[in-house]
């Protein structure tokens, strides 16, 4: 019996924000995997260790959570005025597919450092000491991200004293600007239904007030109280409740239809990455997952969000953009939970702690728009070398 040989593919394992992923240079992938299609998906699933009916990804690089079942492909820029292209693949843990429908805002923080290290940024653009600005074309959503990467002695600086709740150790701060983050493709609106708040009818579950927004990543915001939650819940409060997770998935599927992302709720199963579902509440005191006490006066609003069917341990970077944008628009559920009125930044509480994000929204011809959202993250290279994969399907 013939067995497929293993092949080595150059790769880097990186943390970006509160996520981890396997990073590849486009031109170092097998030729069949440099373009979209079954071969590329097969490779990335095998690298991560999916699909895994045990839900552990033991035979791959994945960590069996939505935050660690991620892949990134970085290549030369295809768009004028940019330095690199960044393509993100969210690998399903237990199903046979890779979701290409959205970005990972957390791993966006690692793109600049990866590009600098891998010679994708001209040497004369990298200062001896200071900040290297990297303009990134996010190919999944066709948007620009500007990363400000600290440089020391001509090298990417990774260590520092910037603390990010959800990440154990401090690191160097990387500021990210998500330019024009609203999804305006095909003449679309930041609020796809045309409303700041809708009645979302979910058969068999209920009707909920919802703010549905396309900014950073399509997101459905619901009041925590409408779901009988406080907004202070931690992962185990939600993820150990199978009935609650099933309810959230029904809400997500019906919200996706109302947002025009899919035509029928049955299609949601093949689109796990988007949209996200989040619930919001006015500030309350709580204890984070690390044991850190968060006072009601420390935050403007509470937000909990689900990713790939589970409550996220902190907050997705792209959902943070959605939070910043929604908070900046008077009258959304996020804005109202934060106290209402006009604001250009919001400090929100999540299961691991707090995060401050900013956005400036304005109305143009009756439509809300936002020029950019800003947040700080950190990134670190964890391992550099190559992954070994049986040569099957690519």
DOBA-665995 format. One line per field, with one value per residue (C-alpha): residue number from 1; x, y, z. Coordinates in steps of 0.05 Angstrom, whole numbers, plus 5000, padded with zeros to 4 digits. Layout:
<sefis>
resi (NUM, ...);
xx (X, ...);
yy (Y, ...);
zz (Z, ...);
</sefis>
This chain:
<sefis>
resi (1, 2, 3, 4, 5, 6, 7, 8, 9, 10, 11, 12, 13, 14, 15, 16, 17, 18, 19, 20, 21, 22, 23, 24, 25, 26, 27, 28, 29, 30, 31, 32, 33, 34, 35, 36, 37, 38, 39, 40, 41, 42, 43, 44, 45, 46, 47, 48, 49, 50, 51, 52, 53, 54, 55, 56, 57, 58, 59, 60, 61, 62, 63, 64, 65, 66, 67, 68, 69, 70, 71, 72, 73, 74, 75, 76, 77, 78, 79, 80, 81, 82, 83, 84, 85, 86, 87, 88, 89, 90, 91, 92, 93, 94, 95, 96, 97, 98, 99, 100, 101, 102, 103, 104, 105, 106, 107, 108, 109, 110, 111, 112, 113, 114, 115, 116, 117, 118, 119, 120, 121, 122, 123, 124, 125, 126, 127, 128, 129, 130, 131, 132, 133, 134, 135, 136, 137, 138, 139, 140, 141, 142, 143, 144, 145, 146, 147, 148, 149, 150, 151, 152, 153, 154, 155, 156, 157, 158, 159, 160, 161, 162, 163, 164, 165, 166, 167, 168, 169, 170, 171, 172, 173, 174, 175, 176, 177, 178, 179, 180, 181, 182, 183, 184, 185, 186, 187, 188, 189, 190, 191, 192, 193, 194, 195, 196, 197, 198, 199, 200, 201, 202, 203, 204, 205, 206, 207, 208, 209, 210, 211, 212, 213, 214, 215, 216, 217, 218, 219, 220, 221, 222, 223, 224, 225, 226, 227, 228, 229, 230, 231, 232, 233, 234, 235, 236, 237, 238, 239, 240, 241, 242, 243, 244, 245, 246, 247, 248, 249, 250, 251, 252, 253, 254, 255, 256, 257, 258, 259, 260, 261, 262, 263, 264, 265, 266, 267, 268, 269, 270, 271, 272, 273, 274, 275, 276, 277, 278, 279, 280, 281, 282, 283, 284, 285, 286, 287, 288, 289, 290, 291, 292, 293, 294, 295, 296, 297, 298, 299, 300, 301, 302, 303, 304, 305, 306, 307, 308, 309, 310, 311, 312, 313, 314, 315, 316, 317, 318, 319, 320, 321, 322, 323, 324, 325, 326, 327, 328, 329, 330, 331, 332, 333, 334, 335, 336, 337, 338, 339, 340, 341, 342, 343, 344, 345, 346, 347, 348, 349, 350, 351, 352, 353, 354, 355, 356, 357, 358, 359, 360, 361, 362, 363, 364, 365, 366, 367, 368, 369, 370, 371, 372, 373, 374, 375, 376, 377, 378, 379, 380, 381, 382, 383, 384, 385, 386, 387, 388, 389, 390, 391, 392, 393, 394);
xx (5000, 5027, 5027, 5030, 5098, 5103, 5125, 5155, 5125, 5158, 5113, 5112, 5068, 5048, 5005, 4967, 4924, 4885, 4890, 4943, 4953, 4998, 5028, 5052, 5085, 5044, 5103, 5126, 5061, 5056, 5038, 4968, 4954, 4972, 4903, 4833, 4805, 4800, 4876, 4889, 4832, 4856, 4927, 4904, 4856, 4911, 4960, 4910, 4885, 4814, 4762, 4769, 4707, 4741, 4744, 4817, 4859, 4913, 4942, 4954, 4974, 4904, 4886, 4813, 4784, 4760, 4819, 4871, 4842, 4868, 4912, 4943, 4973, 5014, 5040, 5063, 5012, 4963, 4933, 4967, 4987, 4995, 5054, 5025, 4962, 4934, 4886, 4854, 4825, 4784, 4789, 4728, 4747, 4698, 4674, 4709, 4714, 4753, 4713, 4740, 4682, 4716, 4779, 4813, 4825, 4871, 4918, 4919, 4969, 5018, 5017, 5064, 5117, 5112, 5119, 5180, 5215, 5202, 5230, 5163, 5178, 5236, 5296, 5298, 5228, 5249, 5279, 5337, 5293, 5222, 5158, 5151, 5083, 5056, 4996, 4959, 4907, 4858, 4838, 4778, 4739, 4777, 4795, 4859, 4891, 4950, 4996, 5047, 5102, 5156, 5228, 5290, 5360, 5330, 5288, 5215, 5208, 5164, 5175, 5149, 5102, 5037, 4985, 4926, 4872, 4866, 4941, 4983, 5048, 5060, 5090, 5104, 5044, 5022, 4970, 4922, 4879, 4821, 4806, 4735, 4715, 4641, 4622, 4599, 4610, 4557, 4527, 4514, 4502, 4538, 4469, 4444, 4371, 4372, 4355, 4396, 4351, 4308, 4260, 4294, 4243, 4273, 4219, 4216, 4262, 4231, 4234, 4292, 4313, 4377, 4429, 4458, 4521, 4573, 4636, 4699, 4657, 4582, 4555, 4487, 4481, 4425, 4409, 4435, 4371, 4329, 4368, 4362, 4436, 4472, 4527, 4579, 4580, 4646, 4659, 4635, 4569, 4552, 4595, 4573, 4500, 4484, 4414, 4441, 4491, 4436, 4394, 4451, 4462, 4388, 4393, 4456, 4425, 4362, 4403, 4448, 4386, 4360, 4429, 4429, 4490, 4453, 4387, 4364, 4380, 4406, 4465, 4491, 4523, 4573, 4587, 4611, 4657, 4605, 4562, 4581, 4529, 4542, 4501, 4509, 4492, 4503, 4565, 4566, 4621, 4648, 4709, 4745, 4769, 4838, 4809, 4818, 4763, 4729, 4689, 4627, 4664, 4721, 4680, 4628, 4592, 4593, 4599, 4602, 4610, 4607, 4655, 4649, 4592, 4625, 4632, 4700, 4749, 4762, 4739, 4752, 4790, 4740, 4682, 4719, 4715, 4640, 4633, 4672, 4631, 4563, 4581, 4597, 4528, 4474, 4414, 4445, 4439, 4513, 4510, 4449, 4480, 4541, 4497, 4477, 4500, 4559, 4626, 4691, 4717, 4690, 4721, 4684, 4686, 4695, 4706, 4781, 4780, 4773, 4792, 4790, 4773, 4757, 4717, 4689, 4622, 4584, 4523, 4532, 4468, 4429, 4476, 4522, 4595, 4660, 4728, 4770, 4770, 4832, 4856, 4921, 4943, 5008, 5040, 5096, 5130, 5123, 5158, 5192, 5210, 5164, 5102, 5101, 5039, 5021, 5017, 4943, 4893, 4940);
yy (5000, 5068, 5124, 5198, 5228, 5287, 5354, 5413, 5482, 5545, 5575, 5620, 5610, 5678, 5710, 5772, 5805, 5750, 5701, 5654, 5629, 5596, 5647, 5632, 5673, 5665, 5646, 5593, 5553, 5494, 5522, 5492, 5528, 5598, 5608, 5598, 5528, 5459, 5447, 5508, 5492, 5419, 5442, 5492, 5443, 5391, 5441, 5460, 5389, 5393, 5368, 5334, 5298, 5297, 5373, 5375, 5385, 5341, 5323, 5394, 5464, 5486, 5497, 5474, 5543, 5596, 5640, 5587, 5553, 5606, 5612, 5672, 5682, 5744, 5765, 5825, 5880, 5876, 5944, 6011, 6048, 5985, 5944, 5873, 5832, 5795, 5737, 5704, 5634, 5613, 5537, 5500, 5454, 5397, 5409, 5404, 5476, 5541, 5605, 5662, 5710, 5758, 5785, 5770, 5837, 5807, 5773, 5839, 5862, 5808, 5824, 5883, 5847, 5785, 5828, 5865, 5801, 5766, 5820, 5845, 5917, 5953, 5961, 6037, 6041, 6009, 6059, 6043, 6061, 6086, 6065, 6029, 6042, 5983, 5992, 5926, 5906, 5859, 5816, 5781, 5845, 5890, 5942, 5979, 5968, 6012, 5981, 6022, 5973, 5992, 5981, 5977, 5969, 5957, 5898, 5889, 5902, 5850, 5858, 5917, 5940, 5944, 5901, 5870, 5836, 5765, 5759, 5737, 5774, 5847, 5863, 5921, 5962, 5961, 6013, 5992, 6037, 6002, 6050, 6059, 5995, 5994, 5945, 5989, 5938, 5935, 5999, 5968, 6006, 6003, 5986, 5936, 5940, 6016, 6018, 6030, 5982, 5926, 5875, 5809, 5752, 5684, 5629, 5586, 5632, 5701, 5772, 5815, 5887, 5884, 5930, 5897, 5930, 5917, 5949, 5910, 5847, 5837, 5836, 5828, 5865, 5846, 5871, 5824, 5831, 5807, 5742, 5738, 5754, 5808, 5822, 5801, 5727, 5689, 5633, 5575, 5610, 5605, 5551, 5498, 5511, 5472, 5501, 5572, 5559, 5530, 5592, 5638, 5600, 5608, 5682, 5686, 5649, 5691, 5754, 5734, 5728, 5796, 5827, 5798, 5755, 5691, 5675, 5619, 5601, 5533, 5568, 5594, 5527, 5537, 5609, 5601, 5661, 5714, 5746, 5750, 5754, 5798, 5820, 5887, 5918, 5981, 5979, 5933, 5909, 5839, 5795, 5777, 5708, 5723, 5745, 5819, 5863, 5908, 5965, 5994, 6061, 6029, 6018, 6050, 5987, 5911, 5868, 5792, 5762, 5693, 5667, 5601, 5580, 5595, 5655, 5687, 5690, 5764, 5801, 5792, 5850, 5858, 5856, 5911, 5953, 5939, 5959, 6024, 6041, 6024, 6063, 6124, 6125, 6155, 6109, 6040, 5989, 5994, 6070, 6069, 6017, 6063, 6121, 6150, 6214, 6227, 6194, 6180, 6126, 6072, 6030, 5963, 5905, 5834, 5767, 5777, 5851, 5917, 5948, 6019, 6030, 6092, 6111, 6175, 6168, 6219, 6222, 6233, 6241, 6208, 6148, 6135, 6125, 6120, 6140, 6095, 6056, 6054, 6004, 5979, 5907, 5869, 5811, 5761, 5708, 5642, 5595, 5601, 5545, 5498, 5455, 5382, 5359, 5293, 5307, 5293, 5335, 5391);
zz (5000, 4980, 5032, 5018, 5037, 5083, 5054, 5090, 5078, 5106, 5160, 5221, 5282, 5309, 5362, 5342, 5395, 5430, 5371, 5343, 5272, 5222, 5173, 5103, 5048, 4985, 4941, 4990, 4986, 4938, 4870, 4870, 4936, 4913, 4885, 4915, 4911, 4939, 4940, 4983, 5031, 5037, 5055, 5108, 5140, 5145, 5174, 5228, 5240, 5214, 5208, 5275, 5303, 5371, 5369, 5393, 5330, 5361, 5293, 5272, 5293, 5315, 5388, 5382, 5393, 5344, 5367, 5349, 5287, 5240, 5178, 5143, 5074, 5061, 4993, 4952, 4945, 4887, 4902, 4891, 4953, 4995, 5018, 5024, 5013, 5074, 5066, 5126, 5130, 5190, 5193, 5219, 5277, 5264, 5193, 5126, 5104, 5110, 5118, 5076, 5089, 5138, 5169, 5236, 5269, 5322, 5273, 5234, 5287, 5265, 5190, 5194, 5236, 5191, 5128, 5155, 5176, 5110, 5065, 5039, 5062, 5028, 5074, 5065, 5094, 5160, 5209, 5254, 5313, 5312, 5277, 5210, 5178, 5138, 5092, 5087, 5036, 5072, 5013, 5046, 5056, 5008, 5060, 5082, 5149, 5171, 5222, 5262, 5281, 5332, 5309, 5353, 5324, 5255, 5279, 5298, 5372, 5405, 5479, 5518, 5573, 5535, 5569, 5532, 5572, 5547, 5536, 5596, 5582, 5563, 5495, 5448, 5427, 5354, 5335, 5280, 5237, 5202, 5144, 5120, 5157, 5138, 5083, 5026, 4971, 4918, 4944, 5012, 5076, 5143, 5170, 5118, 5138, 5136, 5210, 5273, 5311, 5281, 5308, 5293, 5293, 5308, 5301, 5363, 5402, 5403, 5375, 5396, 5387, 5347, 5317, 5255, 5228, 5174, 5202, 5215, 5210, 5203, 5274, 5308, 5374, 5423, 5493, 5546, 5587, 5528, 5532, 5608, 5616, 5657, 5607, 5658, 5637, 5627, 5578, 5620, 5634, 5560, 5530, 5580, 5561, 5497, 5494, 5498, 5442, 5398, 5412, 5393, 5328, 5309, 5323, 5281, 5223, 5221, 5230, 5171, 5127, 5149, 5136, 5066, 5078, 5061, 5029, 5075, 5147, 5125, 5092, 5159, 5175, 5118, 5140, 5211, 5213, 5197, 5223, 5296, 5352, 5412, 5472, 5507, 5574, 5614, 5659, 5719, 5764, 5751, 5759, 5695, 5677, 5704, 5771, 5757, 5787, 5736, 5767, 5734, 5731, 5693, 5630, 5586, 5565, 5572, 5510, 5502, 5433, 5402, 5350, 5313, 5358, 5426, 5471, 5457, 5515, 5503, 5440, 5366, 5336, 5279, 5329, 5368, 5305, 5301, 5375, 5364, 5303, 5334, 5398, 5356, 5322, 5368, 5375, 5365, 5421, 5435, 5439, 5484, 5531, 5536, 5557, 5489, 5455, 5410, 5426, 5389, 5435, 5481, 5535, 5538, 5585, 5558, 5593, 5600, 5619, 5582, 5516, 5491, 5417, 5377, 5315, 5286, 5252, 5210, 5165, 5091, 5050, 5106, 5110, 5169, 5152, 5190, 5163, 5208, 5273, 5317, 5369, 5399, 5398, 5404, 5367, 5376, 5335, 5372, 5324, 5257, 5208, 5172, 5179, 5157, 5121, 5086, 5011, 5002, 4964, 4942);
</sefis>
